[in-house]
């Protein structure tokens, strides 16, 4: 799987500065990180809905879309797949592969995040 994600990452890097008229990736980069994040969230919700409706084929298709949009956001944020795999290995050493690391057990202090409603932010930009 890591090979597939690595190939996808390289393809996104190659396409990000392409023609937005012909490249979905270039179009997302032109739209900005907020649009990328919105697409990622939409795909995640679609995976959940399809799973709740017991539609495994749709879950597969939407999961592929979810991974694509995640990789696009990684490229935009300057995150390399190897960074994510290293974090997965670190967590596996601490808790085992199936566990999510509890926030209180993080070695580094958590980053304070400001949550901004994407719709409201976009409206402010257009003014």
N, CA, C and O atoms as a printed pandas DataFrame, in Angstrom:
     atom_number atom_name residue_name chain_id  residue_number  x_coord  y_coord  z_coord
0              1         N          UNK        A               1    0.822   -1.195    0.000
1              2        CA          UNK        A               1    0.000    0.000    0.000
2              3         C          UNK        A               1    0.863    1.255    0.000
3              4         O          UNK        A               1    0.524    2.239   -0.657
4              5         N          UNK        A               2    1.972    1.232    0.727
5              6        CA          UNK        A               2    2.800    2.427    0.767
6              7         C          UNK        A               2    3.343    2.776   -0.610
7              8         O          UNK        A               2    3.550    3.949   -0.918
8              9         N          UNK        A               3    3.579    1.748   -1.451
9             10        CA          UNK        A               3    4.037    2.013   -2.816
10            11         C          UNK        A               3    2.970    2.749   -3.609
11            12         O          UNK        A               3    3.282    3.671   -4.363
12            13         N          UNK        A               4    1.719    2.354   -3.445
13            14        CA          UNK        A               4    0.618    3.019   -4.156
14            15         C          UNK        A               4    0.496    4.469   -3.716
15            16         O          UNK        A               4    0.313    5.359   -4.545
16            17         N          UNK        A               5    0.595    4.705   -2.433
17            18        CA          UNK        A               5    0.496    6.074   -1.920
18            19         C          UNK        A               5    1.696    6.890   -2.395
19            20         O          UNK        A               5    1.548    8.062   -2.743
20            21         N          UNK        A               6    2.872    6.286   -2.414
21            22        CA          UNK        A               6    4.067    6.990   -2.897
22            23         C          UNK        A               6    3.909    7.373   -4.365
23            24         O          UNK        A               6    4.266    8.483   -4.758
24            25         N          UNK        A               7    3.379    6.467   -5.172
25            26        CA          UNK        A               7    3.149    6.777   -6.592
26            27         C          UNK        A               7    2.105    7.882   -6.743
27            28         O          UNK        A               7    2.260    8.781   -7.570
28            29         N          UNK        A               8    1.052    7.812   -5.947
29            30        CA          UNK        A               8    0.023    8.853   -5.985
30            31         C          UNK        A               8    0.620   10.194   -5.574
31            32         O          UNK        A               8    0.339   11.218   -6.197
32            33         N          UNK        A               9    1.440   10.193   -4.530
33            34        CA          UNK        A               9    2.098   11.418   -4.063
34            35         C          UNK        A               9    2.935   12.037   -5.190
35            36         O          UNK        A               9    2.858   13.239   -5.441
36            37         N          UNK        A              10    3.723   11.214   -5.855
37            38        CA          UNK        A              10    4.555   11.711   -6.965
38            39         C          UNK        A              10    3.696   12.246   -8.107
39            40         O          UNK        A              10    4.043   13.253   -8.724
40            41         N          UNK        A              11    2.579   11.580   -8.390
41            42        CA          UNK        A              11    1.677   12.043   -9.453
42            43         C          UNK        A              11    1.051   13.390   -9.088
43            44         O          UNK        A              11    0.902   14.261   -9.945
44            45         N          UNK        A              12    0.689   13.556   -7.826
45            46        CA          UNK        A              12    0.114   14.834   -7.376
46            47         C          UNK        A              12    1.169   15.934   -7.482
47            48         O          UNK        A              12    0.871   17.035   -7.943
48            49         N          UNK        A              13    2.393   15.644   -7.061
49            50        CA          UNK        A              13    3.471   16.625   -7.201
50            51         C          UNK        A              13    3.641   17.052   -8.660
51            52         O          UNK        A              13    3.796   18.236   -8.958
52            53         N          UNK        A              14    3.611   16.084   -9.548
53            54        CA          UNK        A              14    3.817   16.363  -10.969
54            55         C          UNK        A              14    2.666   17.168  -11.570
55            56         O          UNK        A              14    2.879   17.958  -12.490
56            57         N          UNK        A              15    1.458   16.975  -11.063
57            58        CA          UNK        A              15    0.277   17.611  -11.667
58            59         C          UNK        A              15   -0.123   18.929  -11.018
59            60         O          UNK        A              15   -0.941   19.660  -11.576
60            61         N          UNK        A              16    0.427   19.246   -9.864
61            62        CA          UNK        A              16   -0.078   20.408   -9.115
62            63         C          UNK        A              16    0.045   21.732   -9.861
63            64         O          UNK        A              16   -0.769   22.629   -9.644
64            65         N          UNK        A              17    1.022   21.875  -10.717
65            66        CA          UNK        A              17    1.189   23.128  -11.465
66            67         C          UNK        A              17    0.692   23.020  -12.906
67            68         O          UNK        A              17    1.022   23.852  -13.752
68            69         N          UNK        A              18   -0.101   21.990  -13.171
69            70        CA          UNK        A              18   -0.633   21.794  -14.513
70            71         C          UNK        A              18   -1.757   22.763  -14.829
71            72         O          UNK        A              18   -1.989   23.734  -14.108
72            73         N          UNK        A              19   -2.440   22.482  -15.904
73            74        CA          UNK        A              19   -3.554   23.313  -16.365
74            75         C          UNK        A              19   -4.821   22.936  -15.611
75            76         O          UNK        A              19   -5.288   21.803  -15.732
76            77         N          UNK        A              20   -5.387   23.853  -14.837
77            78        CA          UNK        A              20   -6.607   23.550  -14.085
78            79         C          UNK        A              20   -7.795   23.161  -14.976
79            80         O          UNK        A              20   -8.751   22.544  -14.508
80            81         N          UNK        A              21   -7.726   23.523  -16.244
81            82        CA          UNK        A              21   -8.812   23.162  -17.165
82            83         C          UNK        A              21   -8.791   21.672  -17.501
83            84         O          UNK        A              21   -9.816   21.099  -17.870
84            85         N          UNK        A              22   -7.623   21.051  -17.372
85            86        CA          UNK        A              22   -7.507   19.638  -17.733
86            87         C          UNK        A              22   -7.053   18.745  -16.582
87            88         O          UNK        A              22   -7.059   17.521  -16.711
88            89         N          UNK        A              23   -6.665   19.337  -15.471
89            90        CA          UNK        A              23   -6.149   18.560  -14.338
90            91         C          UNK        A              23   -6.941   18.856  -13.072
91            92         O          UNK        A              23   -6.975   19.990  -12.595
92            93         N          UNK        A              24   -7.577   17.816  -12.538
93            94        CA          UNK        A              24   -8.319   17.958  -11.274
94            95         C          UNK        A              24   -7.381   18.379  -10.152
95            96         O          UNK        A              24   -7.747   19.189   -9.301
96            97         N          UNK        A              25   -6.180   17.832  -10.152
97            98        CA          UNK        A              25   -5.199   18.162   -9.126
98            99         C          UNK        A              25   -4.816   19.637   -9.200
99           100         O          UNK        A              25   -4.825   20.334   -8.185
100          101         N          UNK        A              26   -4.484   20.110  -10.384
101          102        CA          UNK        A              26   -4.121   21.519  -10.553
102          103         C          UNK        A              26   -5.284   22.429  -10.160
103          104         O          UNK        A              26   -5.077   23.498   -9.586
104          105         N          UNK        A              27   -6.496   22.001  -10.470
105          106        CA          UNK        A              27   -7.681   22.789  -10.109
106          107         C          UNK        A              27   -7.801   22.908   -8.587
107          108         O          UNK        A              27   -8.117   23.982   -8.074
108          109         N          UNK        A              28   -7.554   21.826   -7.875
109          110        CA          UNK        A              28   -7.603   21.873   -6.415
110          111         C          UNK        A              28   -6.510   22.785   -5.858
111          112         O          UNK        A              28   -6.760   23.546   -4.923
112          113         N          UNK        A              29   -5.314   22.718   -6.416
113          114        CA          UNK        A              29   -4.238   23.587   -5.941
114          115         C          UNK        A              29   -4.553   25.052   -6.206
115          116         O          UNK        A              29   -4.245   25.917   -5.386
116          117         N          UNK        A              30   -5.151   25.324   -7.323
117          118        CA          UNK        A              30   -5.524   26.706   -7.625
118          119         C          UNK        A              30   -6.609   27.187   -6.662
119          120         O          UNK        A              30   -6.614   28.355   -6.275
120          121         N          UNK        A              31   -7.526   26.303   -6.273
121          122        CA          UNK        A              31   -8.626   26.678   -5.374
122          123         C          UNK        A              31   -8.148   26.932   -3.948
123          124         O          UNK        A              31   -8.781   27.686   -3.209
124          125         N          UNK        A              32   -7.039   26.312   -3.555
125          126        CA          UNK        A              32   -6.480   26.575   -2.238
126          127         C          UNK        A              32   -6.736   25.470   -1.227
127          128         O          UNK        A              32   -7.521   24.550   -1.454
128          129         N          UNK        A              33   -6.047   25.595   -0.109
129          130        CA          UNK        A              33   -6.075   24.559    0.913
130          131         C          UNK        A              33   -7.457   24.391    1.549
131          132         O          UNK        A              33   -7.833   23.276    1.908
132          133         N          UNK        A              34   -8.207   25.460    1.690
133          134        CA          UNK        A              34   -9.551   25.342    2.280
134          135         C          UNK        A              34  -10.434   24.450    1.404
135          136         O          UNK        A              34  -11.182   23.623    1.925
136          137         N          UNK        A              35  -10.356   24.607    0.103
137          138        CA          UNK        A              35  -11.129   23.768   -0.816
138          139         C          UNK        A              35  -10.651   22.323   -0.741
139          140         O          UNK        A              35  -11.460   21.396   -0.775
140          141         N          UNK        A              36   -9.339   22.129   -0.638
141          142        CA          UNK        A              36   -8.794   20.776   -0.508
142          143         C          UNK        A              36   -9.330   20.108    0.760
143          144         O          UNK        A              36   -9.735   18.946    0.738
144          145         N          UNK        A              37   -9.327   20.850    1.850
145          146        CA          UNK        A              37   -9.819   20.312    3.122
146          147         C          UNK        A              37  -11.304   19.986    3.038
147          148         O          UNK        A              37  -11.755   18.973    3.573
148          149         N          UNK        A              38  -12.048   20.832    2.379
149          150        CA          UNK        A              38  -13.493   20.593    2.214
150          151         C          UNK        A              38  -13.733   19.322    1.404
151          152         O          UNK        A              38  -14.601   18.522    1.754
152          153         N          UNK        A              39  -12.976   19.129    0.332
153          154        CA          UNK        A              39  -13.126   17.918   -0.491
154          155         C          UNK        A              39  -12.770   16.674    0.318
155          156         O          UNK        A              39  -13.443   15.649    0.210
156          157         N          UNK        A              40  -11.724   16.758    1.122
157          158        CA          UNK        A              40  -11.323   15.630    1.960
158          159         C          UNK        A              40  -12.448   15.278    2.936
159          160         O          UNK        A              40  -12.780   14.105    3.111
160          161         N          UNK        A              41  -13.022   16.281    3.559
161          162        CA          UNK        A              41  -14.122   16.052    4.505
162          163         C          UNK        A              41  -15.335   15.454    3.804
163          164         O          UNK        A              41  -15.973   14.546    4.336
164          165         N          UNK        A              42  -15.655   15.952    2.627
165          166        CA          UNK        A              42  -16.796   15.412    1.865
166          167         C          UNK        A              42  -16.588   13.936    1.553
167          168         O          UNK        A              42  -17.509   13.132    1.697
168          169         N          UNK        A              43  -15.387   13.582    1.127
169          170        CA          UNK        A              43  -15.117   12.181    0.788
170          171         C          UNK        A              43  -15.192   11.295    2.026
171          172         O          UNK        A              43  -15.688   10.170    1.955
172          173         N          UNK        A              44  -14.704   11.793    3.160
173          174        CA          UNK        A              44  -14.781   11.018    4.400
174          175         C          UNK        A              44  -16.229   10.749    4.776
175          176         O          UNK        A              44  -16.571    9.640    5.185
176          177         N          UNK        A              45  -17.078   11.757    4.641
177          178        CA          UNK        A              45  -18.497   11.586    4.949
178          179         C          UNK        A              45  -19.129   10.578    3.993
179          180         O          UNK        A              45  -19.948    9.761    4.413
180          181         N          UNK        A              46  -18.762   10.624    2.728
181          182        CA          UNK        A              46  -19.308    9.675    1.757
182          183         C          UNK        A              46  -18.907    8.239    2.101
183          184         O          UNK        A              46  -19.714    7.320    1.954
184          185         N          UNK        A              47  -17.670    8.039    2.557
185          186        CA          UNK        A              47  -17.235    6.701    2.979
186          187         C          UNK        A              47  -18.113    6.226    4.135
187          188         O          UNK        A              47  -18.581    5.087    4.139
188          189         N          UNK        A              48  -18.329    7.086    5.096
189          190        CA          UNK        A              48  -19.137    6.737    6.265
190          191         C          UNK        A              48  -20.565    6.389    5.855
191          192         O          UNK        A              48  -21.108    5.379    6.304
192          193         N          UNK        A              49  -21.162    7.198    5.026
193          194        CA          UNK        A              49  -22.546    6.955    4.588
194          195         C          UNK        A              49  -22.650    5.620    3.864
195          196         O          UNK        A              49  -23.550    4.828    4.142
196          197         N          UNK        A              50  -21.729    5.370    2.936
197          198        CA          UNK        A              50  -21.767    4.106    2.193
198          199         C          UNK        A              50  -21.551    2.907    3.104
199          200         O          UNK        A              50  -22.181    1.864    2.925
200          201         N          UNK        A              51  -20.658    3.053    4.085
201          202        CA          UNK        A              51  -20.436    1.964    5.044
202          203         C          UNK        A              51  -21.693    1.727    5.880
203          204         O          UNK        A              51  -22.060    0.579    6.132
204          205         N          UNK        A              52  -22.344    2.782    6.303
205          206        CA          UNK        A              52  -23.564    2.653    7.108
206          207         C          UNK        A              52  -24.697    2.000    6.315
207          208         O          UNK        A              52  -25.550    1.322    6.887
208          209         N          UNK        A              53  -24.702    2.207    4.994
209          210        CA          UNK        A              53  -25.720    1.604    4.140
210          211         C          UNK        A              53  -25.328    0.211    3.658
211          212         O          UNK        A              53  -26.049   -0.400    2.869
212          213         N          UNK        A              54  -24.195   -0.290    4.127
213          214        CA          UNK        A              54  -23.770   -1.640    3.753
214          215         C          UNK        A              54  -23.432   -1.786    2.288
215          216         O          UNK        A              54  -23.784   -2.788    1.666
216          217         N          UNK        A              55  -22.750   -0.792    1.725
217          218        CA          UNK        A              55  -22.396   -0.809    0.306
218          219         C          UNK        A              55  -20.869   -0.886    0.144
219          220         O          UNK        A              55  -20.215    0.131   -0.088
220          221         N          UNK        A              56  -20.309   -2.093    0.267
221          222        CA          UNK        A              56  -18.846   -2.214    0.243
222          223         C          UNK        A              56  -18.195   -1.732   -1.053
223          224         O          UNK        A              56  -17.092   -1.185   -1.016
224          225         N          UNK        A              57  -18.851   -1.923   -2.194
225          226        CA          UNK        A              57  -18.259   -1.462   -3.462
226          227         C          UNK        A              57  -18.140    0.052   -3.470
227          228         O          UNK        A              57  -17.138    0.601   -3.928
228          229         N          UNK        A              58  -19.170    0.729   -2.959
229          230        CA          UNK        A              58  -19.136    2.192   -2.883
230          231         C          UNK        A              58  -18.093    2.655   -1.867
231          232         O          UNK        A              58  -17.440    3.679   -2.071
232          233         N          UNK        A              59  -17.937    1.912   -0.783
233          234        CA          UNK        A              59  -16.911    2.246    0.212
234          235         C          UNK        A              59  -15.527    2.189   -0.442
235          236         O          UNK        A              59  -14.683    3.048   -0.185
236          237         N          UNK        A              60  -15.297    1.196   -1.271
237          238        CA          UNK        A              60  -14.006    1.072   -1.967
238          239         C          UNK        A              60  -13.772    2.283   -2.860
239          240         O          UNK        A              60  -12.708    2.901   -2.809
240          241         N          UNK        A              61  -14.766    2.623   -3.678
241          242        CA          UNK        A              61  -14.608    3.760   -4.596
242          243         C          UNK        A              61  -14.383    5.069   -3.837
243          244         O          UNK        A              61  -13.489    5.844   -4.176
244          245         N          UNK        A              62  -15.193    5.306   -2.819
245          246        CA          UNK        A              62  -15.078    6.551   -2.057
246          247         C          UNK        A              62  -13.788    6.586   -1.246
247          248         O          UNK        A              62  -13.227    7.658   -1.022
248          249         N          UNK        A              63  -13.311    5.417   -0.802
249          250        CA          UNK        A              63  -12.043    5.368   -0.075
250          251         C          UNK        A              63  -10.887    5.771   -0.985
251          252         O          UNK        A              63   -9.961    6.453   -0.547
252          253         N          UNK        A              64  -10.936    5.358   -2.236
253          254        CA          UNK        A              64   -9.900    5.767   -3.191
254          255         C          UNK        A              64   -9.937    7.283   -3.380
255          256         O          UNK        A              64   -8.890    7.927   -3.439
256          257         N          UNK        A              65  -11.141    7.852   -3.474
257          258        CA          UNK        A              65  -11.267    9.312   -3.568
258          259         C          UNK        A              65  -10.734    9.987   -2.307
259          260         O          UNK        A              65  -10.069   11.020   -2.380
260          261         N          UNK        A              66  -11.031    9.395   -1.154
261          262        CA          UNK        A              66  -10.569    9.936    0.120
262          263         C          UNK        A              66   -9.039    9.960    0.171
263          264         O          UNK        A              66   -8.444   10.963    0.565
264          265         N          UNK        A              67   -8.409    8.859   -0.225
265          266        CA          UNK        A              67   -6.946    8.801   -0.224
266          267         C          UNK        A              67   -6.342    9.819   -1.187
267          268         O          UNK        A              67   -5.346   10.466   -0.862
268          269         N          UNK        A              68   -6.935    9.962   -2.362
269          270        CA          UNK        A              68   -6.455   10.954   -3.327
270          271         C          UNK        A              68   -6.502   12.355   -2.702
271          272         O          UNK        A              68   -5.515   13.090   -2.738
272          273         N          UNK        A              69   -7.642   12.711   -2.137
273          274        CA          UNK        A              69   -7.778   14.047   -1.558
274          275         C          UNK        A              69   -6.880   14.247   -0.342
275          276         O          UNK        A              69   -6.422   15.362   -0.094
276          277         N          UNK        A              70   -6.622   13.187    0.418
277          278        CA          UNK        A              70   -5.690   13.271    1.535
278          279         C          UNK        A              70   -4.279   13.563    1.027
279          280         O          UNK        A              70   -3.579   14.410    1.581
280          281         N          UNK        A              71   -3.872   12.875   -0.008
281          282        CA          UNK        A              71   -2.535   13.086   -0.562
282          283         C          UNK        A              71   -2.408   14.496   -1.141
283          284         O          UNK        A              71   -1.362   15.128   -0.992
284          285         N          UNK        A              72   -3.441   14.991   -1.788
285          286        CA          UNK        A              72   -3.415   16.371   -2.299
286          287         C          UNK        A              72   -3.189   17.340   -1.138
287          288         O          UNK        A              72   -2.378   18.259   -1.242
288          289         N          UNK        A              73   -3.906   17.132   -0.039
289          290        CA          UNK        A              73   -3.745   18.010    1.118
290          291         C          UNK        A              73   -2.350   17.859    1.734
291          292         O          UNK        A              73   -1.758   18.844    2.175
292          293         N          UNK        A              74   -1.824   16.626    1.766
293          294        CA          UNK        A              74   -0.452   16.417    2.255
294          295         C          UNK        A              74    0.534   17.246    1.449
295          296         O          UNK        A              74    1.373   17.942    2.019
296          297         N          UNK        A              75    0.439   17.178    0.131
297          298        CA          UNK        A              75    1.368   17.924   -0.725
298          299         C          UNK        A              75    1.251   19.416   -0.420
299          300         O          UNK        A              75    2.261   20.107   -0.285
300          301         N          UNK        A              76    0.040   19.900   -0.316
301          302        CA          UNK        A              76   -0.177   21.319   -0.034
302          303         C          UNK        A              76    0.405   21.723    1.317
303          304         O          UNK        A              76    0.927   22.827    1.466
304          305         N          UNK        A              77    0.316   20.835    2.295
305          306        CA          UNK        A              77    0.780   21.131    3.651
306          307         C          UNK        A              77    2.262   20.823    3.853
307          308         O          UNK        A              77    2.803   21.065    4.932
308          309         N          UNK        A              78    2.921   20.289    2.822
309          310        CA          UNK        A              78    4.337   19.957    2.948
310          311         C          UNK        A              78    4.592   18.690    3.746
311          312         O          UNK        A              78    5.646   18.544    4.365
312          313         N          UNK        A              79    3.634   17.776    3.734
313          314        CA          UNK        A              79    3.757   16.501    4.447
314          315         C          UNK        A              79    4.100   15.418    3.428
315          316         O          UNK        A              79    3.447   15.304    2.391
316          317         N          UNK        A              80    5.113   14.635    3.725
317          318        CA          UNK        A              80    5.506   13.526    2.851
318          319         C          UNK        A              80    4.945   12.230    3.438
319          320         O          UNK        A              80    4.877   12.092    4.660
320          321         N          UNK        A              81    4.544   11.285    2.598
321          322        CA          UNK        A              81    4.041   10.011    3.123
322          323         C          UNK        A              81    5.001    9.344    4.107
323          324         O          UNK        A              81    4.557    8.712    5.065
324          325         N          UNK        A              82    6.300    9.474    3.886
325          326        CA          UNK        A              82    7.265    8.865    4.807
326          327         C          UNK        A              82    7.113    9.409    6.225
327          328         O          UNK        A              82    7.352    8.692    7.197
328          329         N          UNK        A              83    6.715   10.681    6.342
329          330        CA          UNK        A              83    6.482   11.266    7.667
330          331         C          UNK        A              83    5.321   10.564    8.369
331          332         O          UNK        A              83    5.373   10.296    9.569
332          333         N          UNK        A              84    4.281   10.275    7.605
333          334        CA          UNK        A              84    3.106    9.598    8.159
334          335         C          UNK        A              84    3.459    8.164    8.532
335          336         O          UNK        A              84    3.062    7.678    9.592
336          337         N          UNK        A              85    4.208    7.483    7.657
337          338        CA          UNK        A              85    4.583    6.092    7.952
338          339         C          UNK        A              85    5.470    6.040    9.195
339          340         O          UNK        A              85    5.357    5.110    9.994
340          341         N          UNK        A              86    6.352    7.029    9.367
341          342        CA          UNK        A              86    7.196    7.070   10.563
342          343         C          UNK        A              86    6.335    7.234   11.822
343          344         O          UNK        A              86    6.604    6.607   12.846
344          345         N          UNK        A              87    5.323    8.059   11.742
345          346        CA          UNK        A              87    4.418    8.224   12.887
346          347         C          UNK        A              87    3.647    6.935   13.161
347          348         O          UNK        A              87    3.415    6.582   14.317
348          349         N          UNK        A              88    3.253    6.241   12.109
349          350        CA          UNK        A              88    2.563    4.960   12.293
350          351         C          UNK        A              88    3.483    3.948   12.983
351          352         O          UNK        A              88    3.052    3.222   13.879
352          353         N          UNK        A              89    4.743    3.904   12.564
353          354        CA          UNK        A              89    5.705    2.994   13.207
354          355         C          UNK        A              89    5.919    3.368   14.670
355          356         O          UNK        A              89    6.015    2.489   15.527
356          357         N          UNK        A              90    5.995    4.656   14.959
357          358        CA          UNK        A              90    6.167    5.107   16.339
358          359         C          UNK        A              90    4.982    4.678   17.202
359          360         O          UNK        A              90    5.159    4.203   18.324
360          361         N          UNK        A              91    3.782    4.849   16.668
361          362        CA          UNK        A              91    2.586    4.454   17.414
362          363         C          UNK        A              91    2.529    2.943   17.612
363          364         O          UNK        A              91    2.116    2.462   18.667
364          365         N          UNK        A              92    2.938    2.212   16.606
365          366        CA          UNK        A              92    2.939    0.752   16.721
366          367         C          UNK        A              92    3.884    0.303   17.836
367          368         O          UNK        A              92    3.569   -0.610   18.598
368          369         N          UNK        A              93    5.031    0.947   17.920
369          370        CA          UNK        A              93    5.973    0.611   18.999
370          371         C          UNK        A              93    5.361    0.895   20.370
371          372         O          UNK        A              93    5.591    0.147   21.320
372          373         N          UNK        A              94    4.585    1.968   20.474
373          374        CA          UNK        A              94    4.009    2.356   21.759
374          375         C          UNK        A              94    2.779    1.538   22.139
375          376         O          UNK        A              94    2.636    1.130   23.292
376          377         N          UNK        A              95    1.888    1.295   21.174
377          378        CA          UNK        A              95    0.588    0.719   21.510
378          379         C          UNK        A              95    0.180   -0.491   20.692
379          380         O          UNK        A              95   -0.768   -1.187   21.058
380          381         N          UNK        A              96    0.852   -0.751   19.626
381          382        CA          UNK        A              96    0.400   -1.802   18.726
382          383         C          UNK        A              96   -0.291   -1.166   17.529
383          384         O          UNK        A              96   -0.751   -0.026   17.606
384          385         N          UNK        A              97   -0.362   -1.874   16.460
385          386        CA          UNK        A              97   -0.814   -1.314   15.194
386          387         C          UNK        A              97   -2.266   -0.848   15.203
387          388         O          UNK        A              97   -2.600    0.103   14.497
388          389         N          UNK        A              98   -3.126   -1.478   15.972
389          390        CA          UNK        A              98   -4.549   -1.164   15.901
390          391         C          UNK        A              98   -4.958    0.000   16.793
391          392         O          UNK        A              98   -6.116    0.415   16.768
392          393         N          UNK        A              99   -4.044    0.525   17.567
393          394        CA          UNK        A              99   -4.417    1.551   18.533
394          395         C          UNK        A              99   -4.116    2.952   18.014
395          396         O          UNK        A              99   -3.127    3.189   17.320
396          397         N          UNK        A             100   -5.004    3.865   18.377
397          398        CA          UNK        A             100   -4.782    5.280   18.137
398          399         C          UNK        A             100   -4.135    5.832   19.399
399          400         O          UNK        A             100   -4.589    5.558   20.510
400          401         N          UNK        A             101   -3.096    6.595   19.226
401          402        CA          UNK        A             101   -2.377    7.136   20.366
402          403         C          UNK        A             101   -3.247    8.145   21.105
403          404         O          UNK        A             101   -3.709    9.115   20.505
404          405         N          UNK        A             102   -3.477    7.930   22.405
405          406        CA          UNK        A             102   -4.263    8.905   23.164
406          407         C          UNK        A             102   -3.559   10.256   23.175
407          408         O          UNK        A             102   -2.334   10.323   23.278
408          409         N          UNK        A             103   -4.330   11.326   23.070
409          410        CA          UNK        A             103   -3.745   12.667   23.004
410          411         C          UNK        A             103   -2.878   12.967   24.227
411          412         O          UNK        A             103   -1.861   13.649   24.106
412          413         N          UNK        A             104   -3.262   12.473   25.390
413          414        CA          UNK        A             104   -2.494   12.760   26.607
414          415         C          UNK        A             104   -1.122   12.105   26.590
415          416         O          UNK        A             104   -0.240   12.508   27.348
416          417         N          UNK        A             105   -0.921   11.094   25.733
417          418        CA          UNK        A             105    0.349   10.380   25.672
418          419         C          UNK        A             105    1.301   10.901   24.597
419          420         O          UNK        A             105    2.359   10.315   24.368
420          421         N          UNK        A             106    0.935   11.983   23.947
421          422        CA          UNK        A             106    1.810   12.526   22.917
422          423         C          UNK        A             106    3.115   13.002   23.543
423          424         O          UNK        A             106    3.124   13.589   24.625
424          425         N          UNK        A             107    4.209   12.741   22.848
425          426        CA          UNK        A             107    5.526   13.138   23.348
426          427         C          UNK        A             107    5.711   14.640   23.192
427          428         O          UNK        A             107    6.272   15.293   24.072
428          429         N          UNK        A             108    5.247   15.184   22.085
429          430        CA          UNK        A             108    5.376   16.617   21.839
430          431         C          UNK        A             108    4.101   17.324   22.262
431          432         O          UNK        A             108    3.023   16.731   22.216
432          433         N          UNK        A             109    4.205   18.590   22.676
433          434        CA          UNK        A             109    2.988   19.302   23.076
434          435         C          UNK        A             109    2.052   19.456   21.886
435          436         O          UNK        A             109    2.506   19.658   20.759
436          437         N          UNK        A             110    0.753   19.362   22.129
437          438        CA          UNK        A             110   -0.195   19.481   21.019
438          439         C          UNK        A             110   -0.169   20.879   20.423
439          440         O          UNK        A             110    0.081   21.868   21.112
440          441         N          UNK        A             111   -0.434   20.933   19.133
441          442        CA          UNK        A             111   -0.490   22.205   18.430
442          443         C          UNK        A             111   -1.869   22.802   18.654
443          444         O          UNK        A             111   -2.882   22.124   18.479
444          445         N          UNK        A             112   -1.905   24.044   19.031
445          446        CA          UNK        A             112   -3.185   24.729   19.177
446          447         C          UNK        A             112   -3.706   25.034   17.782
447          448         O          UNK        A             112   -3.012   25.648   16.972
448          449         N          UNK        A             113   -4.913   24.610   17.510
449          450        CA          UNK        A             113   -5.505   24.835   16.196
450          451         C          UNK        A             113   -6.694   25.760   16.329
451          452         O          UNK        A             113   -7.486   25.656   17.265
452          453         N          UNK        A             114   -6.802   26.649   15.394
453          454        CA          UNK        A             114   -7.958   27.533   15.341
454          455         C          UNK        A             114   -8.892   26.965   14.294
455          456         O          UNK        A             114   -8.528   26.859   13.123
456          457         N          UNK        A             115  -10.079   26.604   14.704
457          458        CA          UNK        A             115  -11.059   26.038   13.787
458          459         C          UNK        A             115  -11.845   27.187   13.174
459          460         O          UNK        A             115  -12.415   28.023   13.874
460          461         N          UNK        A             116  -11.857   27.203   11.852
461          462        CA          UNK        A             116  -12.558   28.252   11.132
462          463         C          UNK        A             116  -13.584   27.592   10.238
463          464         O          UNK        A             116  -13.265   26.665    9.494
464          465         N          UNK        A             117  -14.800   28.061   10.309
465          466        CA          UNK        A             117  -15.828   27.532    9.420
466          467         C          UNK        A             117  -15.446   27.890    7.994
467          468         O          UNK        A             117  -15.264   29.064    7.673
468          469         N          UNK        A             118  -15.324   26.887    7.142
469          470        CA          UNK        A             118  -14.871   27.124    5.764
470          471         C          UNK        A             118  -15.835   28.009    4.993
471          472         O          UNK        A             118  -15.404   28.849    4.203
472          473         N          UNK        A             119  -17.121   27.836    5.207
473          474        CA          UNK        A             119  -18.109   28.641    4.493
474          475         C          UNK        A             119  -17.966   30.118    4.863
475          476         O          UNK        A             119  -17.947   30.978    3.982
476          477         N          UNK        A             120  -17.865   30.415    6.152
477          478        CA          UNK        A             120  -17.760   31.792    6.606
478          479         C          UNK        A             120  -16.457   32.418    6.137
479          480         O          UNK        A             120  -16.423   33.589    5.761
480          481         N          UNK        A             121  -15.392   31.639    6.161
481          482        CA          UNK        A             121  -14.091   32.139    5.729
482          483         C          UNK        A             121  -14.138   32.525    4.248
483          484         O          UNK        A             121  -13.623   33.572    3.855
484          485         N          UNK        A             122  -14.754   31.681    3.441
485          486        CA          UNK        A             122  -14.880   31.964    2.018
486          487         C          UNK        A             122  -15.699   33.212    1.770
487          488         O          UNK        A             122  -15.383   33.991    0.871
488          489         N          UNK        A             123  -16.747   33.417    2.553
489          490        CA          UNK        A             123  -17.593   34.606    2.396
490          491         C          UNK        A             123  -16.804   35.864    2.721
491          492         O          UNK        A             123  -16.974   36.887    2.057
492          493         N          UNK        A             124  -15.935   35.804    3.742
493          494        CA          UNK        A             124  -15.127   36.970    4.094
494          495         C          UNK        A             124  -14.132   37.288    2.984
495          496         O          UNK        A             124  -13.851   38.457    2.718
496          497         N          UNK        A             125  -13.603   36.266    2.344
497          498        CA          UNK        A             125  -12.625   36.483    1.268
498          499         C          UNK        A             125  -13.258   37.163    0.064
499          500         O          UNK        A             125  -12.617   37.971   -0.608
500          501         N          UNK        A             126  -14.510   36.838   -0.206
501          502        CA          UNK        A             126  -15.169   37.369   -1.407
502          503         C          UNK        A             126  -15.565   38.838   -1.257
503          504         O          UNK        A             126  -15.827   39.509   -2.255
504          505         N          UNK        A             127  -15.609   39.326   -0.064
505          506        CA          UNK        A             127  -16.035   40.725    0.133
506          507         C          UNK        A             127  -15.050   41.703   -0.387
507          508         O          UNK        A             127  -15.270   42.911   -0.292
